[in-house]
Amino acid sequence: MRRLRILIWKEFRQLHNDPIAVRLMIFPVLVQMLVLGYAVTTEVRNTPITICDRSNTPQSRSLVGTIAGNALFVFKGMAATEEDVRARLDDGHARIGIVISPDFATAIGQGRAADIEMLVDGQDANSSNVAGGYVRAIVQGWAKQVYARKLEAQGLSIDDVLPARVQPVILFNPLLKSTWFMVPAMAVLLVTMVTALLTGFSIVREREAGTLEQLMVTPLESAELVIGKSIPFMLIGFVELCAVLLVAKVWFMIPFRGNYLTIFLFAFIYMFSSIGLGILVSSIARTPHQALYFTWFILIFFVLLSGFFLPLENMPHWIQQFTRINPLRYFMFAVREVFLKGSGIGELWREAAAMLVIGCVVYSMAMVSFKRRIG
């Protein structure tokens, strides 16, 4: 135990004497948290839109004003013809084009459904679907207001005519802010990058400088060396996690409904995987550049298959099964659940068990690989 304490103290001293590593642990994390917290969002805003009003009646102009004045879109002006709309989409001047038919006002006056054509640039399928849904919702809302005014003139209420109404109750994120969903996930990504990268860098630098061989001629066992290398970066990971949670709560004002001990327990279990990954990479890489490349190559798959950007339910079934070996998936789910729902270990024990199994396997592989490399 005394030898382990000395090795841990040596690691902290080495980090203290490396100003670049200290800056890497503090400033990039805070900058990434603040920038990505605003940039990484599932909301679709500022979509450029153009409209061709072939009816040119008070009714059509009312609809044009409703769409053009919505804050979700950037109105790029009126198009003279349908061909003009298509040309604006072709040259990228607009992403959505609306064409109002000539008989728009006549159809409304006769109680028929008026035709409105919507042309959408489908290159970005997700954004196009969302933006198109916004347009449909705006048009439906406008049509409902027109219908309501007609019924009021007859002494009726639209609520009495509709066969059913939906009364939505939004739980856990009542304002539907994407930052409430994305920022807790950023905490997971930043902790992963810091622990995995710094652990791998530390061992590779020691091998480059020749100090790793010097450590091996001491009475230290390989297991003690791996554990002694792991503990400092695990503590650093906890400090990073606390900093990110503080920024999420104070800066982004995201409510924390769970228990901090639950978050720290999951972080402790998860770091066996992330630090084990760093040790595994260090046993393969010969230079810090190789360690960075290998770590990033692996993490990009972890991130894409974790549910950070895309829901796991949207993925093919065989990929969903493949994500079961991804510890990032379970930690990200747990952090979001604890943060927004207040879930505890009673609801998340399956995720904890899966992370524990994966962490033990990865860390054991790392120790065996490290021992073989230096043996």
N, C-alpha and C positions, 0 to 999 in steps of 0.2 A: 504493500500500500504506500509506503514511503517513496519507493521508486516511481510509482504512478503519480504521486503528488508532485514530485520534482519534475517529471516530464510535462505535466499539465502547466506548471509554473513556467517551464522553459518555453512552451508554446505561446503563452500569453506575452512573455518577454519578447519573443521573436516577432509577434504581431505588433507589439508596441514600438519596436524599432523599425518597422516597415511602414512608413507613412502612406505609401501607395495603397497598401492593403486596408489601412484604417479608413482612408477616403473611399475606397471601394465599398466598404461596409456601410458607410453612413450616407454620404451625399447622393450617390446614384439611386439608392433605395428611396429616399425622400422625394427626389425629383421624379422618379418613375411613378411613385404612388400618386403624386399630385397631378402629373400630366396625364397618365393613363387613366386615372380615376375619372377624368372628364372626357378623354378621347375615346376610350373603349366603352361604347354604348350600343345598345340594340335599337335605339330610337332612330327613326328616319326623318330627318329634317332638311329644310332648305332645298327641296327638290324643285328644279326649274320646270315650269309648266307654261304652256301656251294654249290659247283658246281661239277657235274659229266659230264665230256666231253667225250662222247662215240664216237664222230667224230674224235677228235684230228687232226684237219686240221688247216691251217692258218686262215681260215674264223672263225672257232669255237674258236680258241685261241684269235682272235681279239675281239670276243664278250665276252669271259671270262675276258679279261683284262679291257674292258669297265665297266662291272658290278663290278668286284672286286676292281677296283680303284675308285669307286664312294664313296664320303664322307658320304653318307647316310647309308652305310652298313659297318659292320665289317666282313671282309672275313676270314672264318675259315678254309681255305685250300680246296684242291680238294678231292673229294670223288672218290673211285675206281669204285664203282658200284652203281646202283640205290638202292640196298638194304643197302648199306653203307649210302646213303643219308637219307633213312628212319630211320636208326639206330641213326643217329646224331640228327634227329628231335625228336625221342623217348626219348633220354637221355637229351634233352634240350641244346645240344651243338650248335644247329642252330635253327633258327626260320623259315627260308626259304631255300628250296633246289631246285636247277635248274638241270634238266637233259637234255642234248643236244643229239638229236637222231644221230645214226650212219650215216644216209644219209643227214646230215645237209648241207655239202658243195655241194653234188650232186644236192640237191633240189635248192639251190641258183644258181648254175651254169645253171640249166635248166629253171630258171625263175619261179620255183614253191615256194610256201610258205613252209618253213622248220618248222618241229615240235620241239617245246621246251616245256618240261613239267615242271610245277612249283608246288612244294609241299609246303604247307603253314601250319604252326602250328596255328590252328584257335581258341586256347583257349581265347586269347584276340581278339575278333572279330574286334573292331575298328582299333587297331594297325595293325592287319593282313591285313585288307582291304587296309589301307593306304600304308603299305610296299609293298603289292602285286601290287598296282597301280604304285608305284615307279619303280618296276621291269619292268612292262609292258611299262611304258613310256621310260625307258632306252633302252629296246630292240627295241621299235618302232623307237626311235631316231637313234640307230645304223643301223637298216634296211633301214631307209630313207637315211642315208649317203652312204650305199652300192649301193642303187638304184640310187642315184644322180651321183655317180662315173660312173656307167654303162651308164647313159644318156649322161654324159659329153663326154664319149668316142665316142658317136654317134653324138655329136654336139648339143645336146639338154639340156635344163635346166629343173630341176624338177618342178620349178614354172610354166612352160608352160604345164606340163602334169597333175598336180593336178587339179581336177575339182573345188575345193574351198579351200580357206585358211581362217583361223581364225586369226584376228589381235586383241589380247586382250589388253584392256585398264583398268588397275586396279585403281579404285578410292578409296580415303580415306586412304588406306593402301597399297601404291604401291609396297612396298618390301615384303608384306605378312608376316610381323612379328607378331607372336602370342602374344608377349608381349604387343603390341599396343592394342590388344583386351582384354587381361586378366588383365593387371595391373589396368586400370580404374575400372574394376569389383572388384579388391581387395580392392579398396578404399571403395566401398559399404559394403563389408563383414566386414572390420575392424571397420568402423563406427557403423555398426549394433551390433557387439560383444561388443564394448566398452560401448555404450549407454545402451543396454539392460542389460548386466551383471552388470555394475557398479550401475545402478539404483536399480536393484533387491537386490544386495549385501548391498547397503546403508540402505535400509529399513529393511532388515532381521537382519543386525547387530544392528540397533537401537532397534529392538524388543528383540533381545537376551540380550542386555545390559540394557534394561528397560528404556531407554531414550525416546522411542516412547510414552510410557504411560505418561511420564512427559510432553511431548509436547502437549498431548491431554488435559491436565488439564489447559493449557494456553488458552487465548481467541481465539487461532487459530481455524478457521473452517477446516473441513477435506479437502475441495476443496483447501483452501490456502496451506495446508500442502502438498498436492499432487503437486500443481503448484510450490511451493517452492522447492520441491525435484527435479522437472523436469528441471527447468531452468538451474541450474549449470551443469547438465550432458548434456543438449542441447548445452551449450557453449563449454563444453569439446569436444563434438562431432564435432563442427565446427573447433576447433583447430586441432583435429585429421585429419579431412578432408583436411584442409590446408596443414598439414605436408605431408600427403600422395600425394596430388596433386603436391607438391613441389618435392618430391622424383621422382614421375612419369615423371615430366618435366625435371628435372636437371639430375638425375641419369640414367633413362631409355631413356631420350631424346625423349619422346613421344610428338608430336606436339599437342598443345591445340588450337582448331580452334573455340571454342565457346565463350560464355560469362560467366565469373565467377559468376555474379549475378544470372544467370539461374541455375547454379549448386547449389548455396547456397539456392535459393528458393526451389528447389526440396528437398534438404537436410532438410530444415526446415519443410516442409510438411511431409517428410518421418519419421522424428524423433518422431512425434506424435505416430506413430505405434511402433517403436522400444522401445521408453521409456515407452509407454503404456504397451508393452509386459513385460518389466522389473517390472512394478508396479503390473501387474496381477500375475506374478510369485511370487512376494514377498507376495502377499495376500494368496498364497497357501503354500509356503515353510515355514518351521520353522527354518531351519538352512542354512548357506551359501552353504553347500554341496548340499542340496536339491535344492536351487535356481540355482546353477550351472547345476545340472542334468536336471531340468525342462527346463531351458533356452536353453541348448544345444540340448535337445530332440526336441524342437520346431524349433530351427534354422536350424537343419540338413534338415528338410523337406523344409523350406523356401529356403535354398541354392540349394538343388537338383532340386527344381521346379521353379527356377528363370531364367534359361537359362545360368547360369554361366559355367557349364560343357557341357551340352547337349542342342542343339537348341530346343526350345519349339515345333517347327514344326515337330520334329521327334517323339514326344510323341503321344500316343493315344488321340483321340479327347476328350474323357471324362476327361482325365487328363489335357488337355489344358484348358478346361472350369474350372476345379478346381483351376488352377493357377491364375484365375482372382481375387481371394481373397488374393493373396500373394503380399503384398506391395513391397517386395524385387524385384519381377519381373519388376515392373514399374520403380523403382529407378535405377536398373542396366541398363535397356534399355536406360533410359534417360541420364545417365552419359556417356555411350558409344557413344550415338548419339551426345551429346554436345561436347564431347572430340574430336572425330574423324571427324564428319560431320559438326560441327558448328551449329547444329540445335538449334532453339530457342523455346520459349513458344508457338509460332504460330504453330509449327509442333508437339509439344509435349503436347498440352493442354489436350488431352484425358488421357494421363498417369498422368498428374498433378491432373485432376479431380478424377480419380480412387484412387490415393493415398490419396487425401484429404478426400474422403468418408470413405475409410478404416481406415485412421488415426483417424477421428472423432469417428467412431464406437469403435475402440480398446481403445482409450483414455477414452471415456465415460464409457465403461465397466470396465476399470481399476479404475476409480474414484468410481463407484458404489461398486465394489468388495472391494476396500480399505475401503470405509466408513462402509460397513457391517462388515468387519473383525475387525475394531477397535471400532465399535459401541457397 
